[in-house]
Amino acid sequence: MNLPEKLNGFKPYPAMMGTPDVRVDGNESCFALPPDMLDEITAAVRETGLNRYPDPYAAEVCRLAEAFWGAPEGSATAGNGSDELISIALSALLPRGGKLLVCDPDFSMYRFYAALCELECIGLERVSGVPDADEIIEKGKTAGAVILSNPCNPTGQGFPQEETLRIVNELNCPVLLDEAYTDFWEEGKHSLISAIERYEHLIIFKTCSKNLAMAGIRLGFAFAGEKLTHTMRSVKSPYNVNALTQAAGAAALRRPAWIKGNAKRLIGQKDKLFALLSQWAEGKPDVTVTDTVVNFVTVKLPDAETVFKHLQAKGIAVRLLPGLLRVSAGTDEENMRLMAALEECK
């Protein structure tokens, strides 16, 4: 059987397989939901009619997401993770062969979905973890759309709100802004969620997989003005978010104080991790540990793959990138397990 040429070179997403003892590879919350929240989620799930299709618009969980992130009423579209919504937006807003401006490095799935939609990616290199805003504006004027994470995965650096707003203000094409990590940075101060009513070409993506500690339910949101929200709801599949996910997500979003507190706790753990890694890197001139505004730290080293495999053999999962290890904030115990294994590296 002959497959389309566009599928040549596609490989499965490099997610960690197996069950390592220490998971600091996925930028999830290292803290689980507390028992009382789990009880509320369990009660909500029990009331869910599994014999019926779920609400196609996930109205209740969208309403709670709008309230939590301070978005206008009716601006949220729910998805099976924000990944699904990004793929929907790219397929809907750009024609085959359309040009998408992507900053490098950035979340690898942007290029994956672009290739699947047969789009042409225009790359723009990040310097010191952040791309040049003027370059984004210049190249964005010739593109069909611009996509970037802010703060960035995997660099952990970001544009302050006024700089991102300048980019949106200068461009007319769709701007897809992935804010998966914005809540970690000065308590969400740099989010553009309040600007979506003013800019009809802006879409902002949020996720429940990080500070909400619910990566397992696969729930994300796209926030936009009336026109783009109508488009997103029109082109998504009818029942894309299952009833259990809707019930669990709604129960969690009814506890905003815990969610905000968890973001602070995770940043506290990241600060501890950065201090430990910095101490380990002392006297190693070829090792660079970079602090971030999010819940992970990056470690640049010449033998990154060797260290990655050593940690893997010790039951510790980190994310391997070219010449770089990305390490999520763990619990105190996980951080110490990581450091003990690193101390064994020559």
N, C-alpha and C positions, 0 to 999 in steps of 0.2 A: 504494500500500500504506500502510495506517495503522499507525504504530508506537505503542507504549505511551506515554502522556503523560509518564511518568517520565523518558523519554529527551530530552524537550525541554530545550534549553540545554546538553546535554553537548557538550564539545569535546575534541579530542585533547590528551593531556598535553603541556605546552609544553617538550618536550625539545629541545635544540639540534640542528638539522639541519646536514648538510654536514660538512666536515672542517676546522674552524678549526685554525690553527697552534698556538694556546695554549688548552687546555681547563681552565679554572678555574671551571666552572659547576656540576659535578655532585657535588662533595664526595668524589670518588673519591681513591684514592691516586695521587699524582703520581709515585711510584716503582713501577716494574714489578717483577715477581718476578725474583730473581737467576737466572742461567743454571743453577745446579745444582738449584734447585727446579723449574725448567721441565723439566730432564732427568728428574727424578723423576715429574713429572706426565705427561710423554710416555710414560715406561715404563708407568705405571699405566694410561693410556688404551689402550696397545697390548695390554694383557692383558684388556681389556674385551670381552666377547662381544656385539657389536652386533646379532647375529642373534637375541638373546633380549631379552625385556622386562627392565627394571632391577628391582632389589630394591624392592618397593612401599613398604617402610618405611625404606629407606636406612639400614639398621642400622649399618653400619660408620662412615659419616660422622657419623651421629647420636651414636655412642659417642665418637668423637673430639671432637665439639663439646661434649658433656657434660664431657669431661675438660678441655678447654681453658678453658671458662668456669666450671668448678667446680660444675656442676649435678648433681643426683642422677641415678643410673643409671636409664635408661628414661623420662626426662622430656622428651626432645626429639622434635619432629615436624619433618621437613624439608619445605621448600617451594621453589617456583620463585621465589626471592626472598622476603623477608619480606612483601612486598606481597600475594602470593597468600595467605599464612597470615592476614594481617589481614582480607582479604575473606572468607575461610572462617569465621573466628571471628565476624565481625559477622553473617554470614548464618545461622550455626548458633545463636548465643546470644541473638539478639533476634528477636521476631516482627515481621511487617510492621506498621509504625506505631509500633514501639517507640522509646523515647527514648534517644538517645546523647549524652552530654556530651562536647563537643569544645572545647578551648581555642583561642583565636584570637590570633595566627596559629599555625598548626601545619602539619604535613605535609598538603599539599592532598589527597592520596589518601584520607584518612580520610572527608572529606565526599563524595568521589566514590563510594566503596564504600557509604557510608551511603545515598546517593541511589539507587544501583542496587538496594539491599536494601529500598528504600522505608521508611527509618527517618526519624524526626524528630530533627534535631540541635538540641541546646541549647548555645548558644555562651557561652563565658566568656572575657572579654578578659584577656590577659596584660598586666601592668604591669611595665615595665622588663625585659621579656623572660621573666618568670616569673609564672604565675597565682597567685592567692591560695589557699593550701591550705585555709583554712577555707571559702572559697566553693566549692571543689571538693567538699568533704565535704558541705556544705549542699545544693548542687544535685544532687550524686551520689546522695543518699538518695531523690530523686524520679525518678532515671533508671534505665533498664534496664541500662546499662553506661557505663563511663567509659573514654575513650582519650586518651592523651597521650604525646608523645615526651619523654624525659628523658635527656640534655639535649635542648633543643628545636631542631628544624629548622623555621623559619629563624632564630630569635633567637640560638642558640648559648649560651643560659643554662640553668641546671638547678636542680632541687631536690637538696639533700644527702640522703644515704640516710635519715637519721632522719625527714626531713619526708615523703618519699615513703612510707616505712613507716607513718607516722601516717595518711596518706590511706587506704592499703590496710586498715589496722587498723580504721578508723572506718566503712568501707563494707562492705555485704554483696553488692552487685551485682558482676558481672564487672568487673575492672580490667585493661585492656589497656595494658601499659607497653612502649613502643617504645624499646629501648635500642640503637638503631643507632650512637649516638655515645658511649655511656658509657665505652668503653675508652679514649677520649682524655682523660677527666677523671680526673686523679690515678690513672692506671693501673687504672681500673675500680672504684675504691674505693666508688663510690656505687651500684653495681648492687644489685638486689634478688634476684639469682639464687639466693641462699642461702635466701630466704624462701618459695620456691614450695611446699615441703612443708608449711609451716605455714598457708598461706592457699589454700584450694581454689578461691577465686574469682580468683586472680591468674594472668595469662598474660604472659610476657616474650618479646619478639621481639628476635632478634639477626640480623645480616647479615654476609655475607662481602664486601660491596661497598666497605667503607671501609678500615679498617686492614689487612684481609687482602689488599687489592690484587687482588681477584677479582670486580670488578663485572661483568665480561664473562660469567661462568659462570652468573649468576642463581641464587644459593643463599642461603637464609635458614632460620632455625629459630624455632619457638615452643616455649618451655619452660613446663611447668605441672605441677601435681600429677596424681595418677593419674586422677582423674575427667575433668578437662578434656583431658588427653592422650589418653585413650580416645576422647573426643568428637571431637577434632581428627583423629585417625587414621581414625575411622569415616566422617567426612563429606568428607574430601579425595578427589580422584580417585585411582584405584589406583596409577598410575605417574607421579605428578606431577613427580618429579625424574629427569631422564634419566641414563643410565648414565655418560656422559662427565662430566657435572657432578658426579656422586657420586665418580667416580674422581679428578677434579682436586681437588675440595674435600677429600677424605680425604688426598691427598698433601700438600696445603698445611697442613692442621691437624696433621700429624705434625711440623711445624716451629714449635712455639709460641714458641721464643726469637726467631726471625726476626720473627714477627707482632708480638710485644710490642715489639721493637726498632723496627719500622716505625711503630708508633703514636707512639713517642717522637720519631722523626725527623720525622714529619708535624707534630707539635706544635711542634717546633723551626722548621720552615718557616713555620708559621702565625705564630709570634712575630716572625720576620723580616718577614713580610708586613704584620703590624700596625704594626711600627715604620716601615716604608716608607710606608704609607698615612697614618699619623699625621703624619709629616714633610710629606707632600704637602698635607695638610689644614690645616697651620698657615697662619694668615692668611686662612682661608676660614670665616668665622663661621657660614655656612649649611650647612657640611659637618660631619657627625659620624661619626667612625670608632669602632666599638664592638668591644672585645676580647671573646673568647669562651673557653669551656673546651673547645672542639672544634677541628676542622681547617679552619675557615673564619672569615672576618671579615665584618662588615656595614658598609656605607657608606651613610649617609642623606644625600641631597642633593636639592635642589629640581628639578633637571633630570636625574633618574636615567635617563629614557628616551633623552634626547639623548646622554648619556655612553655608555649601553649600545649605541646604534647606532654611535657613533664607534668604540668598541672592536670591535664586530662587523665594521666596515669594515676594521679593521686585522688581522683574523684572530684576534681574542681573544674567547673566549666566557666571559661571566659570567652569573649568574642575575639577571634583572630581576624585582623585586617592587614593589608599590606604594610609590613614593618611596624605594626602597631597592635597592642592589646587594649581592648576596651573592657573596663571592669566596672560592673555595677556595684552600688553600695550594698553591702550585706549586713547581717546582724553582727554584733560584736564577735560572736563565736565564728561565724563564717569569715569575717575579716582576718581573724587570728589564724584560722586554718589556711587561708590563702597565704598569709605572710610566712608561716612556717614552711610551706611548700616552696615559696620563692627563695627562702634562705638556703635551701638545698641546691639552688642553681649556681653554677660556677660563673 
